[in-house]
């Protein structure tokens, strides 16, 4: 926990110095000045641990070892059970991985706080970001039912996701056509969307609708994939 928090803070300082240097030399970029850049960096550093941006492999390992058969026999729905577990983990992450970096960033740098009415919308957006991230991670793990070894797929995901979700640089830094293309995918819902809600960039309702759509669509896809996986396990097991 403390090692992860320290890593977040160190990388947050590095990213902050780069962005501050850019906006100091060129002026505000796509509406990002020093204060908004601080929000972007430190919220991003906290959210990446909250949503587990880089895919976990817990379910994939259980599929490879065959232990997932025990999970499928239990009197629960596996997808819902794993999501409940992830919500509990995220609640703990709020206290130890999200709040501390944001508080430190607000102390060390100029920080743009939103109106009080925006904070509940940000909380909703963060929960939808978690739901979207879980749905993506569940699909990545479920691919092991067919691939048996999904580390290659996971490596590609881990390399591309920071750029696609707005963690590496704000998506508003991209050309208009690229920004629109990225917002047609679920990736911005995990990081850029909650930050935009916090910074009051555009309509929060449009952002929340985007997140809700992808969270629901990917959860439904995960449900279908799990049904197919269960059929595959039954057929292979006789």
Secondary structure, 3 states (H helix, E strand, C coil): CHHHHHHHHHHHHHHHHHHHHHHHHHCCECCECHHHHHHHHHHHHHHHHHCCCCCCCHHHHHHHHCCHHHHHHCCCCHHHHHHHHHHHHHHHHHHHHHHHHHHHHHHHCCCCCCCHHHHHHHHHHHHHHHHHHHHHHHHHHHCHHHHCCCHHHHHHHHHHHHHHCCCCCCHHHCCHHHHHHHHCCCHHHCCHHHHHHHHCCCCHHHHHHHHHHHHHHHHHHHHHHHHHHHHHHHHHHC
